[in-house]
Amino acid sequence: MCSMDSLNVDLKSGEASLHYNLDDTYFSALEGAEVNKGNVEVSLEIAKSTEKIFNLSFHIIGEVTVECDRCLDEMQQPIDTEARFVVKLGQEVSDSDDVLMVAEDNPILNITWPIYETIALAIPIKHVHAPGKCNSVMLKKLEEHSAAATRSSDEDEPQDIDPRWSKLAGLNFDNKN
């Protein structure tokens, strides 16, 4: 693992190829991050477009530890993603969309959060273990609670439909002219 200071990129040097191995130490050092464990390799290519514009290309491969949506146990989520950022040297520091502004008098860019955000965006919305790999005790509890909810909804009597709306049930909205 590299220190957070080693994630500072000096844009004065122009074009460069950088490589980082980030492990649990990196993820746990990020305050407010949802992913706290992982092991990824980051390759960064810096290309100078003009005197004040740089193109950063990240390739990140590895795995992070996330919580299974079904059983809540930790699971390994593979990561293989690429991202591109444009960095402009200017008078003030700001970031919007994929354009990062860095002060011209101090052209140092810390890539800690761009790396993390790229990883976070590569994690699928739904993450579950492969079939048969979930915590069996938790799945049994889930089935018990799901069955109880189904029984209680079956016991409810069907609600009468307001007669003003019942006429709409017979209309066919799929007609194509």
Order of alpha helices (4+ residues) and beta strands (2+ residues): beta-beta-alpha-beta-beta-beta-beta-beta-beta-alpha-alpha-alpha
